[in-house]
Amino acid sequence: MAVPVTMTEILRTIPSEEQLGFGTIFTNHMFVMDYETGKGWHSARIVPYEEFEASPSNMTLHYGQAIFEGIKAFRTEDNRIVVFRVNDYLNRFNRSADHLCIPRINVEEVKAGLFQLLETEKDWVPHKRGTSLYIRPFIIATDPYVGVKVSDTYRLFIILSPVGAYYAAGFNPVSIKVEDKYVRATPGGLGEAKTPANYAMSLRAQVEAKKEGFTQVLWLDAIHRKYIEEVGTMNILFKINGEVITPALNGSILSGITRRTVLEVLRDWGINAVERQISIEEVYEAHAKGTLEEVFGSGTAAVISPVGELSWKGHKITINNNQTGKLAQRLFDYITGLQQGGESDKFGWVETVTKG
Ligand SMILES: *Cc1c(COP(=O)(O)O)cnc(C)c1O
């Protein structure tokens, strides 16, 4: 069941693949759908990517009732357009919706709309290894009302952005500040939802860390300021004494699809991968004993991001000589190989949308 399409009259040209960065260029069309209490989700359609009008009293602008996702489509070596674990992302979208009192979507319906949009925009999926078409679904509340309540109307958008290879110049391990002043999320809060509020929470710490020369912050739990949570755009993994440890999901950590992918791949390789509480002291003690072998982040944008330095309360440690670890490199090569078709899809994570 295809949705109606309004083609744009102003076709933008597709940028050269060398120029691609992240998140600034968007394709010609987007998928849109509306919600109204009593009517449900309706009027799915593909329309030109363009500005839209909102009331100055739009509730999202005032109270932040909104959610989003971040998914990728790839062009494979044999020229198919594929998506990676798309159902997992769309199911997480619904779990985020529950946290924000936003009505759930029908995953199959939105997925069909996404596939139709990708078919329309397939020429925008770049070719080079490491490049992709970033998919950003999001839902905003649209009631014009400046009182605090749950909105009765919503709009879902899916916009697409071609992105360059994250590591065009090769891996570059990042330097991370372990945040001991600010917190990102609290027990019982919104930490496991993909919602703008969590990013609003993180900006000040991020600005201060940048000023101090760090790339990112690593968040600790809000109560004890002791247990490791995540990086805020990525989950975090530690290789200690041959075993990979990542903080267990506790409600304030975002349940990353890449995190899950990494854990499943590691277990498939016969490497012990455990999810449990892990404190920053434990990481520093492992470093002191010489058993902290690797640290790396996982997320859709970068896939794997090696960490070269951690700094906690002014005490800096260097991991693996500030070099990319063997396991981080192997995971990156294998997962990107799965995504762009070089590796056979033994896990059933890759779905073909259309011929390229
Ligand atoms: C999206 C996100 C991640 C990474 O999740 P993936 O599904 O792997 O992309 C990690 N932390 C936060 C806060 C996020 O929003």
The ligand as an SDF file (V2000), in Angstrom:
LIG
                    3D

 15 15  0  0  0  0  0  0  0  0999 V2000
   21.3920    6.8430   20.0680 C   0  0  0  0  0  0  0  0  0  0  0  0
   22.1190    6.8400   21.3400 C   0  0  0  0  0  0  0  0  0  0  0  0
   23.1310    5.9020   21.6260 C   0  0  0  0  0  0  0  0  0  0  0  0
   23.6110    4.8700   20.6250 C   0  0  0  0  0  0  0  0  0  0  0  0
   22.6040    4.0090   20.2560 O   0  0  0  0  0  0  0  0  0  0  0  0
   22.6300    3.2450   18.8440 P   0  0  0  0  0  0  0  0  0  0  0  0
   21.3130    2.5910   18.7580 O   0  0  0  0  0  0  0  0  0  0  0  0
   23.7510    2.2950   18.9060 O   0  0  0  0  0  0  0  0  0  0  0  0
   22.8400    4.2980   17.8110 O   0  0  0  0  0  0  0  0  0  0  0  0
   23.7220    5.9350   22.8740 C   0  0  0  0  0  0  0  0  0  0  0  0
   23.3580    6.8430   23.7940 N   0  0  0  0  0  0  0  0  0  0  0  0
   22.3980    7.7610   23.5470 C   0  0  0  0  0  0  0  0  0  0  0  0
   22.0290    8.7180   24.6120 C   0  0  0  0  0  0  0  0  0  0  0  0
   21.7580    7.8000   22.3250 C   0  0  0  0  0  0  0  0  0  0  0  0
   20.8290    8.7290   22.0930 O   0  0  0  0  0  0  0  0  0  0  0  0
  1  2  1  0
  2  3  1  0
  2 14  2  0
  3  4  1  0
  3 10  2  0
  4  5  1  0
  5  6  1  0
  6  7  2  0
  6  8  1  0
  6  9  1  0
 10 11  1  0
 11 12  2  0
 12 13  1  0
 12 14  1  0
 14 15  1  0
M  END
$$$$
